[in-house]
Amino acid sequence: LQGGGFFIRSFADPLLENCLIQYNFATNSGGGVACVEAASATIVHCTIDSNTTNGVGGGLRAESLSFPVVINSILWRNEATNETAVSTGPTAGIFLDHVIMQGADPEDPLVMQLDPELDAVGYPGPCSFAIDEGTQLVDNLPMVDIDGVVRPQGRRRDIGAVETAGTGHCFLRGDCNNNGDL
């Protein structure tokens, strides 16, 4: 019913690191991940992509005194009846730090709504806004990605489970609105 990819409950505080949480389904909430009953996961360098629920929180749902922390991660292409990317109950919260997320609040400087250009298996494209956009200011970040590639490959860590060589942010000179037309 909850947490199609991960269902975390009852005071558990796991570390989810370099995870690709993709193509899961939950009937009620948390298509990708659900944290309930004072469970507060730390989610680092994960890609939570293309998960679905008939309820709330297509990517991540927190409820009942759960306060997950999400760092250097992508929540993209998730689907829900309401609150597509993340959802919180009245006694829960989610802390987001250097996250790319559909439906992000444009006023939040640590959460971006920029296309990570994920392919069908959750890997970012060469022009992905996830490249070189992660934070390095958090202790104990993983030294490698999901495939064992050393982080960072560029100026900074990438956001998501996969570290990609490249510059990201492809922009054609004269393309003022970044739509590919000159």
N, C-alpha and C positions, 0 to 999 in steps of 0.2 A: 503494500500500500504506500509506503514512504521510502525514499532513498533508493532509486533504481540502481545506481552504481555503488554507493556506500550508504548504509543505514547505521548511524553512530548514535548510541544512547547510553543512558544511565551512568553519568559521571565519567565517561571515557574521554580522554584527551589525546587522541592519536596524532601523529605527524604523517600527513599525506604529502609526499615529496616526489617530484618528477612523474606525476601520474597523468595519463591520458584517460579521462573519464568521458566516454563517448557512446552515443547510440543506446542509452538506457531508457527505461520507462518505469514510472511509478504512478499508480492510480490516483493517489490523493495529493502528494506534494514531494518536492525534492527529486525531480527526474534524475539529476546527477548525484547529488549528495543531500542527505537529511541529517541534521543534528538535533536531537531531542533529549529531554530529561537531563538537563545540565551537562550535556556533552559538548565540548568546545574544541573541535579539531583545529589544528594549524595546517593550512593548505599552502604549500610553497612550490613555486614553479610547476603548477599544474595547468592543464588545458581541459576545461569542462565544456564540451562542445556537442551540440546536436542531441541533447537529452530532452525528454518529453514527459509531461504530466497532464492529467485532466484537471488538476487543481492549481496550486500556486507554487512558484519557485521552480521553474524549469531546470535551472542550473543548480541552485543551492537554496535550501530551506533551513531556517533555524527557529526553534520554538522551545518553550518551557525551560527558561533559564540557561539556554545554550548561547554561547558567544564565540563562534568560529572566527579565526583570523585568516585572511587570504592575502598572500604576498606574491608579487611577480607572477601572476596567473591570468589566464584568459577565460572568460565566461562568454561564449559566443554561440549563436544559432540555436539556443535552447528555446523550447516552446512550452507554454502553459496557458491555461485559461486566463489567469491573472498573474501579474508580477513575473514576467518572463525569465529574467536572469536570476535575481535573488528575491527572497521573501523572508520576512521575520514576523513572528507572532508577537503579542503584546508584552511578553516578558523575555525578549531575546534581542540580540543585535548581531550585526556582522561588521567586522573591521576590515576595510579594504585598503591596501597599500600597493601602489604601482600595479593596477589591474586594468586590463582592457575588457570592457563589458558592454554588451548591447543595452541600450536604454540608460546609459550612465548619466548622472547629474552633471551638466556642463559646469556647474559651480565648484565641483569637487576636484581639486588639483591633483589628487592621487589616483583618480579613476578616469580612464579615457574611453571615449566611444569612437575609436578609429578602427578601420577594417584591418584585422590581423591577416587577411587573405589566406585562410586555412584551406588546405586541400581536403579531399574526402576522408583522409586518414588522420587529420588534425595537425598536419605539418604546415608551418607558415611559408608563404611564397617569398620570392626575393625582394618584393616591394612592401613587405609586411610592416605595419607600424609597431609590431612587437619587437623588432630587431633593435638592439642597443637601448631599450627604454626601461629596463628593470633597475631596481635599486640594489646597491651593494652595501647599504648602511644598516643591514640587519645581521646579527651574529648567526653563525652556523649555517649559512646558505650552502646548498650542495655545490661541490666543485665540478661535477659533471652533469650532463643532461640525461634524459631517459635512454639514450643510445650510447652513453659513455663518452660523449664528446665533452672536452674540457670547456668550462665556462670561465670567463667570457671569450668569445671569438672576435669581438670588436672592441670598441671603446668601453662599453658597459655590457652587463648581462642582458640577455633577451628575456622577454616576458613569455611565460608558458613552459611546457615540458621539453621543448626542443630548442637547442641553441643552434643558430644558423649563421654561417659566414655570409657576409654581405653588409650592405649599408642600410637597406630598408628605405622607406620614405621616397620612393621613386617619383620624380617630378620632371616633366618635360619643360624646358625653358620656354616661356611664353604661355604656359598652361596655367592661367591664373586661378582657375577653380578646381584643378587637379582631376579633370574628367577625361583627359587623354586627347582633347582637341586643342589645336593651336589657334 
